[in-house]
Amino acid sequence: MTSYDYKVIIEPDETGGYVATCLSLQGCYSQGETIEEALENFREAILLCIEDLEAEGEEIPDPSKSIIATVMVDGWRFCLA
């Protein structure tokens, strides 16, 4: 079996807990009360997404093509005309 190393984004959910998503697997997400639970649930979601892609004969996205970067913004101006 092939191993995949997907970059996961975890953000606090507005209603509590955390949401986990992955840019490489659009539409694949999960949530949990804790970061650890969100990650474990997301691991299961990734496996289901990969199973679905394989069943549909679609290509499984290569996670190594994802680039994670940070953009610093010192300040910005908002102007209404």
N, C-alpha and C positions, 0 to 999 in steps of 0.2 A: 504494500500500500504506500502511496506517495504521501509525504509529509508536506504541509503548507505552514508558513509562518506569516499570518496576517497581522497587520498593524490595526489595533483596535482603539477607537475613540470612546472614552467614558465621560459622560457628563451628568451632573445632577439633574434629576427630573423635577419639574415644577411641582408635582404632587407628592414628592418624596421618593427616596431611593435613587437609583442610577439607571441610565440608559447606555447600552453599548452598541456601537455601530462600526462599520468597516467600509471605507471608500471603495475597496476592491470588489466588494460583494454588495452592490446596490440592492436595497430592499431587504437586506438581512440585518436584523437587529434583535436585541433582547433587553431585558431589564432585571433588576434585583434590588432588594432592600439594602444590600451592602455592595461595595465594589467587587468583593470576592464572589458574591452570589451572581452579580451581573456578568462577570467574566465566565463563570462556570455555565450559566444559562446560555451565554453567547457561544461558547464552545459547542454546545449541543445544536444551537441554531446554525452555526457554520456547517456542521456535518450534514444537517438536513438540507441546507442550500446546495451543498456540493452533490448530494444524492439526487436532488431535483434536476440540477444542471446535467448530470450524467444521464439521467433517465430521458431527458429531452434531447440528448445528443449535442448539447452545447459545450463550448470550451470553458474550462474552469479558469477563472482569472489568476494570473501569475502575480502573487503578492510582492515579488521582488521588484516589480515595476513601479510600485508606489513610492513616492518621496514625501517624507514628512518634514516640514519646515516651520519655522516660527518667524512671524513678521512683527516687529516692534513698531508701535505707533505712538509717538510722543504726544500728540494732540491733534485735534481736527476742528474744523470750523463748519458749522451748519448754518446755512443762510436760506431763508425763504424769500422768494421774490414777490 
